Amino acid sequence: QVQVVESGGGLVQSGGSLRLSCAASGNIVFIYSLGWYRQAPGKQRELVAIDYGRGTTNYAESVKGRFTISRDNAENTVYLQMNSLKPEDTAVYYCNIDLLHTDSATKRGEFWGQGTQVTVSS
């Protein structure tokens, strides 16, 4: 069974930095994409950054130049380095991994982390 565990997050002042980590474990055969999403109070969940592999990444316009997504294929881990944080970055951040896994059968599925709170004070 696939598990996805996030770490990082916390409280930081405006202009500060944080690094989020997300590790997937289980019978993983292949990873299609690793992404980070966020949801602020009263707002819909939005894509922050996504890594499709082979150097292909996409970022939300609001975080371009400040956030960097990276991955460690050997550890099935994705990171989000967040610099120059702003109060509007405050949200719960979720990682999402689209992968192929095998238990009794080989299946493709999307798995979400538990979410981690990022709070940026002004």
C-alpha positions in Angstrom: 0.0 0.0 0.0 1.3 3.4 -0.9 1.9 6.0 1.8 2.7 9.7 1.3 4.1 11.6 4.2 4.9 15.3 4.2 7.2 17.3 6.5 8.3 20.8 6.9 6.1 23.9 7.1 5.7 26.2 10.1 5.6 29.8 10.9 8.0 32.3 9.2 8.3 36.0 8.8 7.7 37.7 5.5 10.8 37.4 3.3 11.8 34.2 4.9 12.3 30.7 3.6 10.9 27.2 4.2 11.4 23.8 2.7 8.7 21.2 2.4 9.4 17.5 1.8 7.1 14.7 0.7 8.1 11.0 0.6 6.2 8.2 -1.0 6.7 4.6 0.1 5.2 1.3 -1.0 5.4 -0.9 -4.1 6.0 1.9 -6.5 6.8 1.0 -10.0 6.9 4.4 -11.7 6.1 8.0 -10.9 4.4 10.1 -13.5 4.4 13.4 -11.7 5.0 15.0 -8.3 3.2 18.2 -7.4 2.5 20.7 -4.6 -0.9 22.3 -4.1 -2.1 24.7 -1.5 -5.4 25.7 0.0 -5.9 29.0 1.9 -9.0 29.5 4.1 -12.1 30.1 2.1 -10.3 29.4 -1.2 -10.1 26.5 -3.6 -7.0 24.2 -3.7 -4.6 25.5 -6.3 -1.6 24.1 -8.0 1.7 25.6 -6.8 4.3 23.6 -8.7 4.5 20.3 -10.5 7.4 18.1 -11.8 6.6 15.8 -14.7 10.1 14.4 -14.9 12.8 14.8 -17.6 13.2 18.4 -16.5 9.6 19.5 -17.2 8.2 21.6 -14.4 5.3 24.1 -14.2 4.7 26.8 -11.5 1.9 29.0 -10.6 2.5 32.6 -11.7 2.4 33.8 -8.2 5.4 31.7 -7.1 7.6 31.8 -10.1 11.1 32.9 -9.3 10.5 32.3 -5.5 9.6 28.6 -5.3 11.6 25.6 -6.6 10.3 22.1 -6.9 12.9 19.3 -7.0 12.9 15.5 -6.7 15.0 12.6 -5.5 14.1 9.7 -7.7 16.0 7.2 -5.6 14.0 8.1 -2.5 10.6 8.8 -4.2 10.7 12.2 -2.6 9.7 15.7 -3.8 10.8 19.0 -2.2 9.4 22.5 -2.4 11.9 25.2 -1.6 10.1 28.4 -0.8 12.0 31.7 -0.7 10.9 35.3 -0.3 7.7 34.2 1.3 4.8 36.5 1.5 1.7 36.6 3.8 -0.4 35.6 0.8 1.5 32.3 0.7 -0.1 31.3 3.9 -2.0 28.0 3.3 -2.1 24.3 3.9 0.3 22.7 1.4 -0.4 19.3 0.0 1.8 17.1 -2.1 0.3 15.0 -4.8 2.0 12.0 -6.5 0.6 10.3 -9.6 2.2 6.9 -9.8 2.0 3.3 -10.9 2.0 0.8 -8.0 1.6 -2.9 -7.5 -0.1 -4.8 -4.8 -2.3 -7.6 -6.0 -2.3 -5.9 -9.4 -0.5 -3.0 -11.1 -2.5 0.2 -10.9 -2.1 3.9 -11.5 -3.4 6.3 -8.9 -3.0 9.7 -7.3 -2.0 9.9 -3.7 -2.1 13.0 -1.4 -0.1 13.9 1.6 -1.7 14.8 4.8 -1.1 18.5 4.4 1.2 20.9 6.3 0.5 24.4 7.4 2.6 27.3 6.2 2.0 30.6 7.9 3.8 33.7 6.8 3.6 36.7 9.2 3.9 40.3 7.9 
